[in-house]
Structures are given as structure tokens and as C-alpha cells.
Amino acid sequence: MSDPFYVTTPIYYVNDVPHIGHAYTTVAADVAARYHRLRGDPTYFLTGTDEHGQKVERAAREHGKDPQAWTDAMIPSWRSVWTNLDIAYDDFIRTTEERHETPVKAFVKNLYERGEIYEGVYEGPYCVACEQFYLESELVDGRCPVHGIPVERLKETNYFFRQSAHADWLLNDYYARTPMPVRPEARLNEVIGLVRQGLQDVSVSRPSLEWGIPLPWEPSHVIYVWIEALQNYITALGYPAGALFRTFWPAVHFVGKDILRFHAVTWPAMLHAAGEEPPREVFAHGWLLVRGEKMSKTKLTGIHPDELLATFGVDAYRYYFMREIAFGQDGSFSWESMVARYNADLANGLGNLASRVLTMIVSYFDGVVPDPGPDAGQGSLERAVAAALPGYRQGMESFAFHEALEAAFGIVREANGFIVTTAPWNLAKDPAQRAKLGTVLWASAEALRAMAVLLSPVMPRACGTLWEQLGIAEPLRAVRLDAAAWGGLKPGTRVSKGDALFPRVTELA
């Protein structure tokens, strides 16, 4: 029986519309979920929206709406972007839903009754843009280290979670004994260093806000947005008694590195304090940079995904961000690099290969996949597929998506080279070479079939189209990873040649 796989994105603030930074995380989680479904693993993929807190409240007021009306109005823009990007989530959680609010209150009350929460006074800097309390030493020239904007100074009575009491458990148990609690390794070392320096207790409540979930024992306070938002990962599963929670928890959390502390320190400490299992893994990816700066709605530097989809299409969009940037590291986006990657890998590489092979089968064999006959050097393609599989699996399972795609595209390079070497257009001129021609085209089409399986988590729409063009009756979504093994294309299958999968892009939008 395969192990269940549960992957989550952060839930996104609804103070504005999505940008490609949000989409980067979400596409990566979708690719991971699709890969595990391809493996046959029971899989659950969660995303959603974070709708409480001061930032959302202020955005609503600035637009002349009450917060609930504002959040309700923003949700369609988020859902539509995920639809446009072929994000196949299993659930979309909103933190204003009763299914979230009720268990959040119970969770926090449980901590209070366990003696894990106490009343105190917070005085210090606070960044509304990231809804985070900071130490003075963490500021950069008096500004938020993430957003670069001035912080606000607060002094208020809060309830606090005894995070500091769980430092030894974090260091000596969770980080030391969990196979991969935080990745990449540099982020784990960062978190360990942070905990060793000494943990501060964390505010659980805010008395100065109305927009939030009331604290069960002190309704004049609302639960601090980060404390309640983190719980979406279990409330969406029906915590504490839901079947989904029993099946899928603990999760793999995909997050940006700027919110690593909450997910890799506060969240596991909260779960431990409540007697629950901590996350399976927190994977903190780098920032998506444009002109050297982090994408930010606060700085008005966000690019909406639709701006790129109009030129490149959804499959190329997904491919570019998974191939161009090492997940876990900072990466730079530019139109120029996207055009170059698109044309080199997709238009000239995979797309050109598919077009040539399908066109020749239609032209030389009336659209029917020929029988493989005598040796025509096709063993090189079989070896290329076999060689690609280990690197592909390793890359996908370690979330090194760029490495998985590099391994898979070794098949494309080998197949294009095979076509050039065997020159089927010349074989077609000699009736005596008919059997060899059939072998060349069967093997080339078989390489395309393997590629469609391997690339389907990243480019589901284009791979589905290629699968249909190859005439395979079984839907691509129904096959498993072992279908990528060599030899699955049946002679006699009728192929079709449609429009180019990836027409060249010759100019910037």
C-alpha cells in the first residue's frame, strides 16, 4: 500500500489579487500532487485564502467595504487564477468558514487549559504587511526586513503561547529525529540556529482588532491571525476526528522562506503542545525576483499570471517556472528568459519532435503506428528512457523539479538526435527500407509516449493532447508511472496530427 501524501500551499492573504509569486508555490504543490497521483499514492492537495487580520481589514476599509464583503468579493479572482493554471487542488479552505473557526477555537482553548497560554504585555515593532511581530534586532534600518516598509509600534495586552518551553523538543526530537523536517538543508540550519539563540513566546491574541476569530475565554480579543491561519492545514481535514485527518496528516508544507519561522518553529511547537503530530516536512522555497527584488503586492511589483498565460499558454508557464528555477533557491524571472526557455525546450525541442514524428507516420503509414522491425539503432532511445527514470523520480520526490525535468528532457534530446541520424525522410524514398522506416517511427513515437507520461504532472494539458494524438485509448490521467517504461505503444494505433503543441514565440508581449 502506498503512503498517503498530503501537500499544502500557504493560504494567501486576500488584500489584493494574486501574482506570479503566489502561483510559483501553487504550481509546485500541484506538480508534486500530480506526481504522487501518478505514482498511485493516496494524495490530498490543499490551498486556500487567509481572510482575517489587520492587513485584510485595512484593505477592506480602504475600498469602502466591510471585511467579509471584501473577502467574498476577492475569492473569485483567486479561484479563477488557479483554474487558468490547471491547479487540481482537492480542497480550497477559507479561514472565514465555520469549518475552520470552530476547531480553531477548540484548539486554542485546549492549549489554554493545558497551561500553554498566559496573559502578558507586548511592546515592540509590528509589520502589518506580513502580520508579524519583530524584535528590534531583526529590523533593517527600522524597517520590515521582508517588505522594506516602516513598522508600527505596538503596546498592548496579549495572550501568549509558551513557545520557548518547546525549544528542547524542537532541537532534540523534532529536528534531530525527523528524516527531513525542513528543507533545503540551509533552511534547516537557519531554523536550528534561531531556536538555539533562544525562543520568544508568541502572541496568541490581539485586543485592538475586530476582524478575526474571538478568543474563547476573552471575546474582546481576536486570535492572532498567524496562530489561527496555521491551523487551516488540519481544520481542512476535519480536525480533530475527521477521516481525512486520520488518513493524511502529517503534511508537507510548501512555503516561501519569509514565513519559514511560523511553519518550522511555531506550528510544530503548537502541535506538540496540543498533543498532535508535527508536520512531515516544511519545504521553504526561495523568492521569485523581478529586477532583483522580491515580488510584492505591498511594493506594487506583482505580475499577474494572466499576463504570461496570454503569450505562452498554461503548459509553458508551468514548465518554465519548474525548469528555470531551482525550487528552494531564489530565482529571477524575465520575459527574455521565458521566451528563450520556451523556444529552446518546447517549441524547438518537444513540440518539433512531436510534429515531425506524427507528420511522418501520417505521411508514410497513413496515420497508423507501424510494427517495429529490424534494428535501426532504436536501442539508444530505449536506453535514454531507462536512464531518465531514476533521475526523474529522484528529482520529483525531493522536489528538485528542475532536475526531474532535465532528466526527462534527455529523452527529447536523444529522440531528436535519433531522427537526424536515421533520416526517415531518406528511408521513405527506398522501398527496401520500409521495415527500417517503420522501426524508426515506432521507436520515435514510443519516446513521445514515455515523455507524455513523465511530463504530465508539469504540463497536463499539452501531454494530454499529445497522448490523444498518439491515439492511445486509455486516458492519460488513468495511467501510472510504470507506464513510462519502454514498449507500451501498440502497432496499429491510429495517430493524428493536430496544431503544433508549442508554436514559436517570436516577440515579447
N, C-alpha and C positions, 0 to 999 in steps of 0.2 A: 504494500500500500504506500503510495507517495505521501510525503509530508505536506501538510497544508501550508500554503504560502499566503501571507497577508501583508499587503503593501499599502502605505498611505502617503499622500502628499500633505504638506501643511494645509490648514484651512486658511483661505485668503480673505484679507480684510475687504469689506465692500465699500470702502470710502471712495473708490474710483473703479474704472474699468480695467480689465486685465492687460498686461503687456507681455512681451516675449520672455521675460524673466520668469513669470509665473508659468508660462507654457513650457519652458525648459524643464522644470521639475515635473510637471504633469505628464509630458510626453515620455520622460524617462520612466516614471512609475507605470505608465501604460505599456511601454515596451517590456518592462520586467514582468508585469502581469501576463501579457500575451505570451511571453516566452514560457512562463511556468504552466500556462494552459496548454501550450504546445507540447510540453513535457508530459502532460497528463496529471499534473499536480492539482488537487483541490485549491482553488485560488480565489482570493477576495481582494478587491481594489477599492479603496475609499478616497474620496476627495470631498470638498465642500467649502463652506464660507464661514468666516468668523465675524459675527454681526454685532457683538457688544463692544463696549469700551469707549473711551473718551474720543478717540480719533473718528470713529464712526458717528458718534453723537454730534461732534462738531461739523462733520461733512454734511450731515442731515440738516442741521440748523442753518448752515451757510446756503443751502438750497431751498430753505423755507419749508422743510418737511419735518414731521416727527420721525424719530429714528426707525420705527417699524415700517412706516410707509416708504422711507428711503431704502431700507434693506430689501423690501419686497420689490421695489422698482428696479434694483440693481441685479437681482438674481438672473433674469433672462439674459443679460449681457454675458454673464459668466457661463451659463449653460450653453449658450449658442456658440461660444468660442470652443468649448470642449467638443461640441458636436462637429464643428468645422474641422477640428484636428483629429477626428476619429478616435476620441478618447472613450474607451469602453469600460467605464467605471461600473462597479456593482452597486455602489450607493453614493449618494450626494447628501451630506449632512449639513444642516443649517443649525447654528447654535441658538436660534430663537425658537426651535421646535421643542414641543413638550417632551419628546422622547430623549432630548438632551438635558433640558433643565431639571427634570425630576430626579434622574440619577446623579446629576452633579450635586444637587443639594444633599442627597443621601451620602455621597462620597465625602463631601466636606464635613458634614455632621459627624460621620464616622471618625474622621481624623480628630475632630474637636473632642469627641467623647473618649478617644484613646489618649488624650493629653498631648497631642501633636500640634495643637494650635493654641496660641495665647495672645492676649491683648498687649499692645505697645504703641510707641510713637515713632513714626518715620519722619526724618528730616533730611532732605538732600535733593539731588537733581533727578528730574524725570523727563524722558523724551516721549511726547505724545505720539510722534510718528511711528515709533516701534513699541509703544506702550510698555516702556521698560524703565525701572529704577536703576540708577547707576551710582557707582562710587565716584568720588571726586577724581580719584586717580585714573579712572577709565575714560574721562573726557579728553578731548583733543582741543586745546585752546578754548576750553569752556563749552565746547560743542559736542553734540552726539557723535560718537565715533563711527556710526553707520551712515547717518543721514547728513552729517556736517551742518546741522542747524542748531541754533541756541536751544538749550534745555530750559525747562521750567523748574522753579524752586518750590518744593512742597514741604509742608509741615502739617501732619495730620495723624490722627489716631487710626491705627490699622490693627487688624488681627494678623498674626504672623505664623507661618509654618516653620517648625523646628528643623529646617533643612540641615543645619550644622550637626545635628545629632546623628545624621546618617552618613557622615563623611567616611568613617571607618568601614562601614558596609560597602559603600561605593568603591573604595580603593581596594579593599582586601577580599571582597567577594564578587561584586558585580563586574568590575573591570578586570580583575585578576582571573576569574574563573569562567566568564562567558567567552565562547570562542571568538566572536567578533562583535563586541558591544558597540564600538564606534569605529567607523571608517571614513576616510582613509586613516592610515596609521598616524599621520601627523596630527590629525584632529583628536585622536585618542590621547596622544601625548599632551596636547593642549589642555584637554579636559582633566587629565590626571594632575597636571601642573596646577591648574586652577583649584582643584579640590585640596591639594597639598598645601597651598598657600593659606587655606582657612576659608570655610564657607560662611557666608552671612545667612541669617534666616530670611525668609521670603514673605513679602506681604501677601495676604490672602484676601484682603477686602479693601474697598475704597469707600469712605464715608461721604465724599464730595460729589458723587455721581448718582444719577437716577437710572441711566441706561445700562442695565445688567441684571444678573440673577440675584435676588435678595439673599443675604446671608441667613440661614435658617434660624439661628438664635439671636440675631441682631438685624432685623429687617431694614433699619436705617442705613446699613452698609450694603453695597453690592459686592459680589465675589469678583476679585481682581481678574481681569479678562484673561490673562495668561493661565491662571490657575484653573479656570473653568474651560478654557478653549482646549487645553491639552487633553481633557477628558473625552473629547469627541471621538478619539480613537477607540475607546471602549463603549461609550454610550451608543455609538452607531451599531455596535454588535449586540445590543440588548443587555448590557451590563446591569446587574451582576449575574443574572440567571439565564440569559438568553442562549439558545443553541449555537448561534454564530460565535458568541464569545467563547463558549466552551470548545468550539472547533478550531477557531482561527487565532485567538490570542496565544502568544505574543506576536507583535507586528515588526516588520521592517519599516522604519520611518525614513522617507526621503525629505531632507530639509536643506535650506540654504545655510551656509556656515555662520551667518549672522544670528541665527536662532538656535545654534547648537547647544548653548548652555541650558536653555529651558528643557530641551529634549533629552540631553545626555546627563544632566545633573538633577534638575528639579523634578522632572517627570518620573524617572526611576526611583528617586527618593520618596516621592509622594506615594507611588505604588507600593513600595516596600513598607512604608508607614501604615498603609491600609491593609497590608497582608496579601497583596497581589503580586503576581509575577511581573518583572520589569520587561521592557521591550527586548525583542530578539536582537535588534541591531538598529543603530541610528547612523545613517549614511549622510554625511554633510558634504554637499557639492559646493563648488566654488561659485563665484559671482559671474554673471554674464555682463561683460563690459562692452560699452559702446563709446568709442573715442576715449578709451582709457578709464571711464567712470562706470560705476555700478548703475544698472537700470534702476530707476526710482520714480514712482509717481509723485513723491514729495518734491523732487527736483524737476519734474515735468520732462524727464528724459526717457519715458517709456515709449516703446514702439508696439503698436497693436499687431497681433499675429495676422490679422486680415490684410495688412499692408504687404505682407510677404506672400500670403497664400494666393493673392490675385495674380502674381507673376510666376511663382514656382509650383503651385499646387501643394496639396497636403502631404503627399508621399515624399516629395523632395524636401519639404520643410522639415518633416520628422527626421529624414535621413541626415540632412545637413547638421542639425544640432547634436545628433548622437554620434556622428562620424568626425566632425570637425573639432569638437571639444572633448577633452578627457574628463569624464564625469568624476568630480571630486576636485578638479583644479579650476582656477579662474580661466575664462576663455573670452576671446574678443569676437564680436560679430561685426561684419561689414558686408555691404551689398556686393562688393567686388569679390570677396572670398566665397560668398554663396554662389555667385554666378560661376566662378572658376570650378568649385567643387561639383556643382550641378552638371556643367558641361562635360567635365572630365570623367566623372564616375557614372553618371546616369544617362546623359544624352549620348556621349561617345562610347561609353562602356556597356552597361547593362542594356540600355534601350536599343543601341545599334546592334548588339548581338542578337537580341530577340527579333528585331526587324529582319535582319539578314537571314537568320535560320528559318523563320516562319515563311518568309517570302520564297526561299529556295524549295522548301517542302511543297508549298502550293504550286510553284512553277514546274518542278521536276517530277513530283509524285502526286499531282492532282490533289494536294492537301491531305494526303494520308501518310502517317508516320511509317517509314519503310522498315523492313526487317534488318537487324544488324547482321552483316555478313562477315567477310574476311577481315583480318586485322588491317586497320588503316591508321594505326597509331593511337586509337581511341583509349588505350590504357592510360595515357597521360591524363585524360580527363577523369577517369575513374580514380586514379591516384590523387588528383587535385581535390576531388570531393572528399575522399577519405582523409587527406591531410588537413582539410579545412575544419572538419568536425571537432577535433579536440580543442583547437584554439577558439572556435566559435562558442562551444559550451563553456569553456573556462571564462571567456570574456563576459558572456551573458550572466553567468552565475556569480561572478564577482562584481557585476555592474560596471565593468570596463567595456562599455558598449562600443567604443571606437575600436578596441582590439577585436571584438567579435566581428564587427563589420569588415575590418581589414582582413581577417581570416577568410570570411565568406567571399570577399571580392577577389581572393586568389583564384577562385573558380572562374570568374568572369575573365580575368586576365589570361588564364590558361586556355579558356574556350576561344577567346578572340585570336590568340596565337595559333591555336589548332586550326581555325578556319583559314587563316592566312597560309599556314604551312601546307594544308591539304588541298587548298584551292578548289572547292567543289564546283565552281563555275567552269573550270577546265575539265574536271572529271565528267561533267554533264555532256561534254562535246564528244565523248568517246563511248559508244555503246558497250564496249568491252569492260568499261569501268563502272557499269551500272551498279553492281553489287557493292563495290567500294564506296561509291557515292551514297548509297543507302546507309552504309555503316557510318559514314562521316556525319550525315544529317541526323540519324537516330541518336548518335552519341552527343551531338551538339544540343539537340532538343532535350535529351536526358539531363544535361548540365543545367539547362534552363529550369527544368522541373525541380532539381535539387535546390537551385537558387531561390525559387519561389517559396519553398518550404522555409529555408533558413532566414530569408529576409521578411517573411510575413509579419513577425512582431513589430518590425520597424516601418514597413511600407505595406500595410494590409490591403489597401485599395489597388495599388499597382500590381502587387503579387497575385491578388485575386483575379485581376484582368488577365495577367499572363497565364495563370492556371487555366482559365476558361479558353484562352486562345490555343493552349496545348490540347484542348479537347478532353480533359480528364473529368469524368462524370462525378466522382466523389468531391463534395465541396472542400475547398482548401481549409476552411475553418474546422472541418471534422478530422483532419489528419493529425498525426502526432510526429514528433521529431524524428523518430526512426524511419519515417517516410522519405527522409532526405538521403537515405542510403542508396547506393548505385543500383540501377537495374529496374526501376519501377515503371518506366514508360512502356506501355504495351504497343507493339507494332499493330498497325491497322487503325489506330486512333486518328480521328479526323481533326486537323488543326484549322485555325482561321487566322488571317492577318487583319488586324484592325488598325486603328490610328496608332501612331508612334506613342510608346509609353511615356517618353520624355523628350518632347521637341526641344531643340536647342534654344537657349535664351541668348539673343544677340545684343541686347542692350538693357541697361538698367531702367527700372521703373521710375 
